[in-house]
């Protein structure tokens, strides 16, 4: 494991202890912040492993929306943990560098617009 620190913003299931323990092997410490220019919608999760872990069939998803914001938490994680997080998220999400209200950018999973375009 490296000492590099990566910031990851979560507005959904990555905030729950059970998902953190299974995905990262530890509970994450974080601070509240807001993702700018997005709003929440809900999607149905088809991956039964993710449903079993989260306990939820529907998860929130961030979709672009100028002048709106989403409240959540920023977690400090390692590059290895970011890779583990990528494996947890389903194809409907893509990871982007989000603009936070605090001014510090953080990785965040938002609506995968490429998946949306190819599934039409």
N, CA and C atoms as a LAMMPS dump frame, in Angstrom:
ITEM: TIMESTEP
0
ITEM: NUMBER OF ATOMS
360
ITEM: BOX BOUNDS ff ff ff
-5.0000000000000000e+02 5.0000000000000000e+02
-5.0000000000000000e+02 5.0000000000000000e+02
-5.0000000000000000e+02 5.0000000000000000e+02
ITEM: ATOMS id mol type element x y z
1 1 1 N 0.846 -1.185 0
2 1 2 C 0 0 0
3 1 3 C 0.887 1.241 0
4 2 1 N 0.511 2.22 -0.8
5 2 2 C 1.294 3.46 -0.868
6 2 3 C 0.755 4.473 0.128
7 3 1 N 1.505 5.542 0.333
8 3 2 C 1.087 6.602 1.239
9 3 3 C 0.284 7.68 0.535
10 4 1 N 0.084 7.556 -0.774
11 4 2 C -0.66 8.564 -1.522
12 4 3 C -2.093 8.636 -1.008
13 5 1 N -2.621 9.837 -0.964
14 5 2 C -3.999 10.04 -0.524
15 5 3 C -4.838 10.519 -1.696
16 6 1 N -5.961 9.875 -1.868
17 6 2 C -6.917 10.228 -2.91
18 6 3 C -8.208 10.614 -2.215
19 7 1 N -8.883 11.638 -2.73
20 7 2 C -10.169 12.045 -2.169
21 7 3 C -11.29 11.438 -3.003
22 8 1 N -12.246 10.808 -2.32
23 8 2 C -13.4 10.175 -2.952
24 8 3 C -14.663 10.711 -2.299
25 9 1 N -15.545 11.293 -3.108
26 9 2 C -16.821 11.814 -2.611
27 9 3 C -17.889 10.742 -2.759
28 10 1 N -18.669 10.533 -1.7
29 10 2 C -19.77 9.576 -1.739
30 10 3 C -21.057 10.232 -1.28
31 11 1 N -22.122 9.946 -2.012
32 11 2 C -23.457 10.429 -1.668
33 11 3 C -24.399 9.246 -1.449
34 12 1 N -23.862 8.031 -1.508
35 12 2 C -24.72 6.847 -1.449
36 12 3 C -24.151 5.738 -0.595
37 13 1 N -24.185 4.513 -1.136
38 13 2 C -23.901 3.317 -0.352
39 13 3 C -22.452 3.215 0.118
40 14 1 N -21.519 3.903 -0.514
41 14 2 C -20.137 3.864 -0.031
42 14 3 C -19.98 4.558 1.323
43 15 1 N -21.041 5.195 1.811
44 15 2 C -21.007 5.805 3.133
45 15 3 C -21.361 4.8 4.23
46 16 1 N -21.913 3.647 3.859
47 16 2 C -22.36 2.687 4.869
48 16 3 C -21.204 1.809 5.361
49 17 1 N -21.22 1.495 6.637
50 17 2 C -20.144 0.714 7.246
51 17 3 C -19.975 -0.653 6.601
52 18 1 N -21.072 -1.355 6.335
53 18 2 C -20.974 -2.696 5.773
54 18 3 C -20.329 -2.684 4.391
55 19 1 N -20.672 -1.708 3.559
56 19 2 C -20.074 -1.596 2.223
57 19 3 C -18.601 -1.211 2.348
58 20 1 N -18.278 -0.314 3.25
59 20 2 C -16.887 0.082 3.449
60 20 3 C -16.035 -1.097 3.918
61 21 1 N -16.536 -1.847 4.89
62 21 2 C -15.77 -2.98 5.408
63 21 3 C -15.537 -4.031 4.33
64 22 1 N -16.547 -4.308 3.512
65 22 2 C -16.408 -5.312 2.46
66 22 3 C -15.533 -4.808 1.308
67 23 1 N -15.669 -3.539 0.961
68 23 2 C -14.942 -2.977 -0.176
69 23 3 C -13.504 -2.601 0.166
70 24 1 N -13.309 -2.009 1.346
71 24 2 C -11.996 -1.474 1.716
72 24 3 C -11.323 -2.218 2.869
73 25 1 N -12.076 -3.044 3.581
74 25 2 C -11.518 -3.75 4.732
75 25 3 C -11.392 -2.883 5.97
76 26 1 N -12.011 -1.709 5.924
77 26 2 C -11.967 -0.778 7.065
78 26 3 C -13.095 0.227 6.933
79 27 1 N -13.411 0.884 8.046
80 27 2 C -14.357 1.993 8.013
81 27 3 C -13.587 3.25 7.657
82 28 1 N -14.172 4.061 6.794
83 28 2 C -13.512 5.277 6.326
84 28 3 C -13.897 6.477 7.176
85 29 1 N -12.958 7.363 7.376
86 29 2 C -13.232 8.639 8.035
87 29 3 C -13.394 9.679 6.937
88 30 1 N -14.349 10.57 7.114
89 30 2 C -14.58 11.577 6.087
90 30 3 C -15.145 12.858 6.657
91 31 1 N -15.354 13.796 5.759
92 31 2 C -15.947 15.074 6.147
93 31 3 C -17.034 15.445 5.144
94 32 1 N -18.019 16.202 5.617
95 32 2 C -19.132 16.596 4.749
96 32 3 C -18.686 17.64 3.735
97 33 1 N -19.261 17.511 2.541
98 33 2 C -18.999 18.466 1.466
99 33 3 C -20.174 18.364 0.505
100 34 1 N -20.121 19.129 -0.561
101 34 2 C -21.186 19.099 -1.567
102 34 3 C -20.575 19.022 -2.954
103 35 1 N -21.157 18.155 -3.783
104 35 2 C -20.791 18.042 -5.191
105 35 3 C -21.61 19.076 -5.957
106 36 1 N -20.938 19.949 -6.679
107 36 2 C -21.616 21.026 -7.392
108 36 3 C -22.059 20.586 -8.785
109 37 1 N -23.172 21.143 -9.232
110 37 2 C -23.713 20.974 -10.587
111 37 3 C -24.234 19.576 -10.895
112 38 1 N -24.721 18.891 -9.858
113 38 2 C -25.363 17.586 -10.009
114 38 3 C -26.583 17.519 -9.11
115 39 1 N -27.519 16.624 -9.475
116 39 2 C -28.654 16.309 -8.61
117 39 3 C -28.791 14.788 -8.576
118 40 1 N -29.576 14.29 -7.625
119 40 2 C -29.742 12.85 -7.461
120 40 3 C -30.95 12.32 -8.211
121 41 1 N -30.78 11.124 -8.745
122 41 2 C -31.863 10.319 -9.303
123 41 3 C -31.66 8.922 -8.72
124 42 1 N -32.57 8.003 -9.001
125 42 2 C -32.433 6.629 -8.52
126 42 3 C -32.375 5.683 -9.71
127 43 1 N -31.543 4.632 -9.568
128 43 2 C -31.486 3.598 -10.597
129 43 3 C -31.666 2.24 -9.933
130 44 1 N -32.189 1.291 -10.702
131 44 2 C -32.317 -0.08 -10.22
132 44 3 C -31 -0.796 -10.485
133 45 1 N -30.488 -1.464 -9.475
134 45 2 C -29.228 -2.192 -9.579
135 45 3 C -29.513 -3.623 -10.012
136 46 1 N -28.888 -4.053 -11.1
137 46 2 C -29.085 -5.402 -11.639
138 46 3 C -28.084 -6.406 -11.069
139 47 1 N -26.925 -5.931 -10.618
140 47 2 C -25.886 -6.805 -10.076
141 47 3 C -26.314 -7.292 -8.692
142 48 1 N -26.642 -8.578 -8.592
143 48 2 C -27.167 -9.129 -7.344
144 48 3 C -26.138 -9.135 -6.22
145 49 1 N -24.855 -9.184 -6.557
146 49 2 C -23.815 -9.096 -5.538
147 49 3 C -23.809 -7.733 -4.866
148 50 1 N -23.984 -6.688 -5.663
149 50 2 C -24.039 -5.325 -5.132
150 50 3 C -25.317 -5.137 -4.318
151 51 1 N -26.429 -5.682 -4.793
152 51 2 C -27.698 -5.607 -4.055
153 51 3 C -27.562 -6.306 -2.707
154 52 1 N -26.959 -7.495 -2.705
155 52 2 C -26.791 -8.243 -1.459
156 52 3 C -25.912 -7.478 -0.471
157 53 1 N -24.84 -6.882 -0.958
158 53 2 C -23.926 -6.145 -0.088
159 53 3 C -24.563 -4.877 0.466
160 54 1 N -25.211 -4.114 -0.402
161 54 2 C -25.785 -2.832 0.025
162 54 3 C -27.125 -2.994 0.727
163 55 1 N -27.826 -4.101 0.423
164 55 2 C -29.165 -4.287 0.982
165 55 3 C -30.215 -3.465 0.267
166 56 1 N -29.867 -2.886 -0.865
167 56 2 C -30.768 -1.996 -1.598
168 56 3 C -30.844 -2.39 -3.073
169 57 1 N -32.061 -2.435 -3.621
170 57 2 C -32.23 -2.73 -5.045
171 57 3 C -32.107 -1.476 -5.9
172 58 1 N -32.273 -0.308 -5.284
173 58 2 C -32.16 0.968 -5.986
174 58 3 C -31.125 1.83 -5.274
175 59 1 N -30.246 2.428 -6.064
176 59 2 C -29.191 3.288 -5.514
177 59 3 C -29.319 4.688 -6.105
178 60 1 N -28.882 5.696 -5.346
179 60 2 C -28.861 7.045 -5.918
180 60 3 C -27.765 7.15 -6.97
181 61 1 N -27.991 8.032 -7.934
182 61 2 C -26.981 8.306 -8.963
183 61 3 C -26.984 9.806 -9.243
184 62 1 N -25.794 10.364 -9.395
185 62 2 C -25.643 11.796 -9.676
186 62 3 C -25.771 12.027 -11.168
187 63 1 N -26.659 12.957 -11.525
188 63 2 C -26.822 13.336 -12.929
189 63 3 C -26.559 14.842 -13.057
190 64 1 N -25.972 15.272 -14.172
191 64 2 C -25.645 16.693 -14.329
192 64 3 C -26.878 17.587 -14.2
193 65 1 N -26.707 18.662 -13.46
194 65 2 C -27.773 19.637 -13.287
195 65 3 C -27.162 20.947 -12.794
196 66 1 N -26.936 21.893 -13.722
197 66 2 C -26.317 23.161 -13.34
198 66 3 C -27.053 23.836 -12.184
199 67 1 N -26.292 24.446 -11.311
200 67 2 C -26.787 25.219 -10.174
201 67 3 C -27.361 24.368 -9.046
202 68 1 N -27.293 23.035 -9.154
203 68 2 C -27.758 22.186 -8.044
204 68 3 C -26.54 21.551 -7.381
205 69 1 N -26.77 20.896 -6.244
206 69 2 C -25.675 20.252 -5.527
207 69 3 C -26.176 19.026 -4.777
208 70 1 N -25.244 18.157 -4.439
209 70 2 C -25.532 16.936 -3.694
210 70 3 C -24.663 16.94 -2.444
211 71 1 N -25.273 16.707 -1.303
212 71 2 C -24.544 16.618 -0.045
213 71 3 C -24.071 15.187 0.17
214 72 1 N -22.854 15.049 0.647
215 72 2 C -22.297 13.73 0.942
216 72 3 C -21.026 13.879 1.748
217 73 1 N -20.161 12.867 1.636
218 73 2 C -18.909 12.878 2.399
219 73 3 C -17.718 12.646 1.482
220 74 1 N -16.621 13.314 1.823
221 74 2 C -15.343 13.098 1.161
222 74 3 C -14.506 12.206 2.069
223 75 1 N -13.999 11.118 1.481
224 75 2 C -13.166 10.175 2.211
225 75 3 C -11.746 10.209 1.665
226 76 1 N -10.762 10.033 2.542
227 76 2 C -9.37 9.909 2.143
228 76 3 C -9.079 8.419 1.996
229 77 1 N -8.688 8.016 0.776
230 77 2 C -8.408 6.618 0.504
231 77 3 C -7.081 6.5 -0.243
232 78 1 N -6.629 5.269 -0.421
233 78 2 C -5.389 5 -1.145
234 78 3 C -5.699 4.689 -2.61
235 79 1 N -4.692 4.714 -3.473
236 79 2 C -4.918 4.31 -4.868
237 79 3 C -5.474 2.881 -4.974
238 80 1 N -5.002 1.987 -4.134
239 80 2 C -5.5 0.613 -4.142
240 80 3 C -6.985 0.571 -3.774
241 81 1 N -7.375 1.389 -2.809
242 81 2 C -8.781 1.437 -2.404
243 81 3 C -9.656 2.039 -3.501
244 82 1 N -9.11 2.973 -4.265
245 82 2 C -9.865 3.532 -5.388
246 82 3 C -10.147 2.437 -6.416
247 83 1 N -9.179 1.579 -6.665
248 83 2 C -9.376 0.444 -7.571
249 83 3 C -10.462 -0.49 -7.033
250 84 1 N -10.461 -0.735 -5.734
251 84 2 C -11.489 -1.576 -5.117
252 84 3 C -12.871 -0.921 -5.249
253 85 1 N -12.915 0.379 -5.109
254 85 2 C -14.165 1.113 -5.254
255 85 3 C -14.697 1.004 -6.678
256 86 1 N -13.791 1.09 -7.659
257 86 2 C -14.183 0.93 -9.066
258 86 3 C -14.843 -0.428 -9.298
259 87 1 N -14.337 -1.454 -8.647
260 87 2 C -14.891 -2.805 -8.807
261 87 3 C -16.287 -2.922 -8.197
262 88 1 N -16.551 -2.168 -7.132
263 88 2 C -17.859 -2.194 -6.476
264 88 3 C -18.925 -1.528 -7.338
265 89 1 N -18.598 -0.432 -7.983
266 89 2 C -19.584 0.337 -8.742
267 89 3 C -19.982 -0.403 -10.027
268 90 1 N -21.272 -0.361 -10.349
269 90 2 C -21.788 -1.034 -11.545
270 90 3 C -21.593 -0.148 -12.775
271 91 1 N -21.846 -0.719 -13.957
272 91 2 C -21.561 -0.04 -15.226
273 91 3 C -22.351 1.245 -15.447
274 92 1 N -23.441 1.444 -14.73
275 92 2 C -24.236 2.661 -14.899
276 92 3 C -23.527 3.899 -14.35
277 93 1 N -22.437 3.675 -13.595
278 93 2 C -21.658 4.765 -13.015
279 93 3 C -20.323 4.9 -13.74
280 94 1 N -19.829 6.133 -13.804
281 94 2 C -18.467 6.391 -14.245
282 94 3 C -17.815 7.292 -13.206
283 95 1 N -16.514 7.152 -13.046
284 95 2 C -15.793 7.973 -12.077
285 95 3 C -15.265 9.208 -12.778
286 96 1 N -15.554 10.378 -12.2
287 96 2 C -15.073 11.655 -12.724
288 96 3 C -14.514 12.477 -11.565
289 97 1 N -13.712 13.472 -11.9
290 97 2 C -13.21 14.393 -10.884
291 97 3 C -14.264 15.477 -10.696
292 98 1 N -14.873 15.491 -9.524
293 98 2 C -15.972 16.416 -9.254
294 98 3 C -15.521 17.698 -8.588
295 99 1 N -16.304 18.738 -8.81
296 99 2 C -16.062 20.04 -8.197
297 99 3 C -16.831 20.094 -6.879
298 100 1 N -16.105 20.275 -5.782
299 100 2 C -16.714 20.316 -4.461
300 100 3 C -16.946 21.762 -4.004
301 101 1 N -17.917 21.959 -3.147
302 101 2 C -18.189 23.283 -2.598
303 101 3 C -16.987 23.813 -1.82
304 102 1 N -16.212 22.904 -1.208
305 102 2 C -15.039 23.308 -0.441
306 102 3 C -13.918 23.838 -1.333
307 103 1 N -14.008 23.579 -2.652
308 103 2 C -12.977 24.004 -3.583
309 103 3 C -11.941 22.933 -3.862
310 104 1 N -11.96 21.849 -3.101
311 104 2 C -11.022 20.747 -3.299
312 104 3 C -11.669 19.697 -4.187
313 105 1 N -11.101 19.375 -5.354
314 105 2 C -11.701 18.359 -6.219
315 105 3 C -11.602 16.967 -5.588
316 106 1 N -12.571 16.115 -5.903
317 106 2 C -12.579 14.735 -5.406
318 106 3 C -13.192 13.838 -6.473
319 107 1 N -12.737 12.586 -6.515
320 107 2 C -13.34 11.612 -7.422
321 107 3 C -14.754 11.318 -6.948
322 108 1 N -15.641 11.09 -7.896
323 108 2 C -17.038 10.795 -7.589
324 108 3 C -17.601 9.925 -8.708
325 109 1 N -18.541 9.059 -8.353
326 109 2 C -19.212 8.221 -9.349
327 109 3 C -20.521 8.886 -9.745
328 110 1 N -20.661 9.135 -11.043
329 110 2 C -21.836 9.809 -11.586
330 110 3 C -22.418 8.956 -12.708
331 111 1 N -23.518 9.418 -13.273
332 111 2 C -24.162 8.712 -14.375
333 111 3 C -23.17 8.488 -15.52
334 112 1 N -23.104 7.244 -15.993
335 112 2 C -22.233 6.895 -17.101
336 112 3 C -22.944 7.262 -18.393
337 113 1 N -22.595 8.404 -18.941
338 113 2 C -23.272 8.882 -20.163
339 113 3 C -22.925 8.022 -21.362
340 114 1 N -21.755 7.388 -21.38
341 114 2 C -21.395 6.498 -22.484
342 114 3 C -22.284 5.256 -22.483
343 115 1 N -22.589 4.726 -21.316
344 115 2 C -23.46 3.554 -21.198
345 115 3 C -24.865 3.934 -21.676
346 116 1 N -25.31 5.111 -21.295
347 116 2 C -26.621 5.598 -21.685
348 116 3 C -26.717 5.707 -23.213
349 117 1 N -25.663 6.21 -23.853
350 117 2 C -25.666 6.376 -25.299
351 117 3 C -25.657 5.035 -26.029
352 118 1 N -24.922 4.058 -25.49
353 118 2 C -24.815 2.764 -26.172
354 118 3 C -26.013 1.859 -25.922
355 119 1 N -26.814 2.16 -24.896
356 119 2 C -27.956 1.29 -24.598
357 119 3 C -29.242 1.752 -25.277
358 120 1 N -29.187 2.839 -26.039
359 120 2 C -30.379 3.369 -26.711
360 120 3 C -30.743 2.547 -27.931
